[in-house]
């Protein structure tokens, strides 16, 4: 059995790239809402980066960081290697803060099955209105 020095093992570990699952989005095209009564709308355009190997579905969920108990919903999208999830893949309750801007955070869970098998999680947050 070959022997490896600690320095060689560390160098190999540092040379092996590790990627973190990332998402980003914008509120572009979202109908203005500041009444406190959200509209049911199509998802924003999501840009995906470094989706974990084996991902078959991505589950999206929106949380208002200022009012985390309000259920904005989200959806599950089949994944087949795309780098963008276009609007219309699912519907959710839009951001609609009644007084001032709130911070909203999308969580995307990469999954091997539609209802489980979590492989990775990515989050992205933005203020609304911006």
C-alpha positions in Angstrom: 0.0 0.0 0.0 1.5 3.4 -1.0 2.3 5.9 1.7 1.5 9.6 1.3 3.0 12.4 3.2 0.7 14.7 5.1 1.8 17.6 2.9 0.8 15.6 -0.2 -2.7 14.8 1.2 -3.2 18.5 2.2 -2.1 19.7 -1.3 -4.5 17.3 -3.0 -7.3 18.4 -0.7 -6.6 22.0 -1.5 -6.3 21.3 -5.3 -9.7 19.6 -5.4 -12.3 22.3 -6.1 -15.3 22.5 -3.8 -18.3 24.3 -5.1 -21.2 25.7 -3.2 -24.7 25.6 -4.6 -25.8 29.2 -5.3 -29.0 31.0 -6.5 -29.7 34.6 -7.5 -32.9 36.3 -8.6 -34.4 39.8 -9.2 -37.9 41.3 -8.7 -37.9 42.4 -12.4 -41.5 42.3 -13.8 -43.1 41.9 -10.4 -46.3 44.0 -10.0 -45.9 46.6 -7.3 -47.6 45.6 -4.0 -47.4 47.4 -0.7 -50.9 46.9 0.7 -50.1 43.9 2.9 -52.3 41.6 0.7 -50.0 39.6 -1.6 -50.8 38.7 -5.1 -50.5 35.1 -6.4 -47.8 35.5 -9.1 -45.3 33.5 -11.2 -41.9 32.8 -9.6 -39.0 35.2 -10.4 -36.3 34.2 -12.8 -33.7 32.2 -10.8 -30.1 31.8 -11.9 -28.5 28.6 -10.6 -24.8 27.9 -10.0 -23.0 24.7 -8.9 -26.2 22.6 -8.5 -25.2 19.4 -6.6 -24.6 16.2 -8.7 -27.7 13.9 -8.6 -30.2 16.8 -8.3 -33.5 15.8 -9.9 -35.8 18.5 -8.3 -35.3 21.9 -6.7 -37.7 23.0 -4.0 -38.1 26.8 -3.6 -39.6 28.6 -0.6 -39.9 32.3 0.1 -39.7 33.8 3.6 -40.2 37.4 4.7 -37.4 37.9 7.2 -39.4 40.7 8.9 -42.6 38.5 9.2 -41.3 34.9 9.1 -44.6 33.3 10.1 -46.4 34.5 6.9 -46.5 31.7 4.4 -45.5 33.0 1.0 -45.3 29.5 -0.4 -43.0 28.3 -3.2 -42.8 25.3 -5.5 -40.9 22.3 -6.7 -39.3 22.3 -10.2 -37.9 19.3 -12.1 -34.1 19.8 -12.7 -32.3 18.5 -15.7 -29.1 20.6 -15.8 -30.5 24.0 -16.6 -28.8 27.1 -15.2 -32.0 29.2 -15.2 -35.5 28.6 -13.9 -37.8 30.9 -15.8 -40.9 32.6 -14.5 -44.0 30.5 -14.6 -42.4 27.3 -13.2 -44.6 27.7 -10.1 -46.8 30.3 -8.3 -46.3 31.9 -4.9 -47.6 34.8 -2.8 -45.7 37.9 -3.8 -43.8 40.2 -1.5 -46.2 42.9 -0.3 -45.1 44.7 2.9 -47.7 47.2 4.3 -45.1 49.6 5.7 -41.6 50.1 4.3 -39.2 47.6 2.7 -38.9 44.1 4.0 -36.1 41.6 3.4 -37.3 38.5 1.5 -35.2 35.3 1.3 -35.6 32.5 -1.2 -34.3 29.1 -0.1 -33.6 26.5 -2.8 -33.2 22.9 -1.8 -31.6 20.6 -4.3 -33.1 17.1 -4.0 -32.7 13.7 -5.5 -36.4 12.9 -5.1 -39.5 15.2 -5.4 -40.3 14.8 -1.7 -36.8 14.4 -0.2 -33.2 13.4 -0.6 -31.8 16.8 0.1 -28.4 17.3 -1.5 -27.7 20.9 -0.9 -29.3 24.3 0.0 -28.8 27.8 -1.4 -30.2 31.1 -0.2 -30.6 34.5 -1.7 -32.2 37.6 -0.2 -33.3 41.0 -1.4 -35.3 43.9 -0.1 -38.7 44.7 -1.5 -39.5 47.3 -2.5 -35.9 48.0 -3.5 
